[in-house]
Amino acid sequence: MKPKWAISIRTHEVTKMFMLRGKEGQSNLDFYKEVIKLKVQELRDKFTGNRAGPVTIDVISRQVAFKPPKDKKIPRNHYWCPYCIKPRIFVHREKTGNDHCPICGVSDQDFYVKKFNGIFRREFEEYAMRGARK
């Protein structure tokens, strides 16, 4: 299976998304280390030279969810986004009724978001407390 990644580029004027695919049999981490870092630097140079304002570039996994590093402290009111591979403040969307990552759009109802942020544990504890009260 080919690795699939996206690069999100945002300025105060423009938002662009570039999709990248690796070679058959290449692992996601190998592709990230070899290609994406070079591509991000190339895009940063290109957009920084053309724009007066700041440029924000994020790399997004489109295939694999990554758990947070063991030594990573997640700030209060943040979720670990397993696809952006960063802590993010999720924003509420009325249309879905859920919180979503503002960069990649993943919901707080995603299995890996729940798994890596302890949401399953909290939901189970709430369920168990409701059951004990009946």
N, C-alpha and C positions, 0 to 999 in steps of 0.2 A: 504494500500500500504506500502511495506517495504521501509525504508530509504536506499538510495544508496550513498555511499561515496567512495572516493579513497584516498590513502595515497601515495604521491610521495616522494621517497628518492633519493637524488642525492649526489654523491661525485665527485671528479675530475676523478674517474675511472669508476663509475657505476651509472646507472639510473634504478630504479625499481619502479613499480607501483603495489600497493596492493589494491584490491577491497574489500569493506566491506558492508554487508547488515544487517539491523536491523531486529527486530521482527515485525510481522504483527501488525498493529495498533499503533506502536511506532512512535512518531513524530521525525522529522529530528533533531530538537534541543535537545530533550531528548537523542537520540542516540549519538549525538555529545558529549554532556556533560558526559554521562555515560561511553561509550565504547572507543571512539576515543582518548580522552586525555590519557587514560591508554595505549592504543595500541601505540600511538606516543612515549610515554616515554619508553615503552618496546623496540621499534625499535631503538630509539635514543641510548639507553644503548647498544644494540646489535651491531649496526654499529659503534658507537664511539669506542668501545673496539677493533674492528677488523681493523680499518683504522687509518692511521697516519694523514690524512688530515681532513678538516672540513666536516661535514655532514649537509645537508639541508633537512628538512622534511616539507612538506606542505600537508595540508588537503584540499581536493577538493570535493565540493558537485556535485553529478552527477544527481541530481533530482530537486533541488530547487535553485533559484537565490536569493541571499540575498542583500538587499540594504545597502548602507554605513550607519554607525551610524551618527546621526545628528551632533555630535561634531567632526567628523573625517575630517581633512583637507587633501585633495588629493594634493600631490605635483605636480608641474608644469610638463607637458609632460607625466603624468601618467593617466591611466584610472582606474576606480574602476572595478575590476574583480569580478562579482557577484557569481562566482563559487569557486574561490580561497579565496574569502572574504578578499581581500587585494588590495591595489593600486599596479598596475604593469605598466611597460613600455612595451607596445605592440610592437611586431616586425613585419616588413613587409615581406610577403611571395609572391614571384613572381608568384608562381603556382596559387594562388587564386586571387592575386591582392589586397588583404586586409591585415589589421594588425591583429595579433593574440596574445593572451596571451602566453608567452613562457612556462608556466607551464602546464595549462590545455588545451590550444589550441583553446579556444573560439575566434571567430572572432569579429571584431568591428561592424559587420553587425548583430550580435545577438540582438534580441529585448531588452533584459534586459541590455545589455551593453549600447545600445543606450539610453534606458530610464534612467538609473542611472547616466549617464555621460552627459546628456543634448544634445546628438547628434541630437535627434528628433527636438529639439527647433532650433538648428543651421541650420539644413536642411530646416526647415519650413521658417526661416528667409531668407535664401538664395533663396528659391523658391519664396517667396513673393517679394523679391527685383527684381528678374528676371521678374516676372509678371508685376511689376510696371513700368519697363523700356520699355516694349513693347508698 
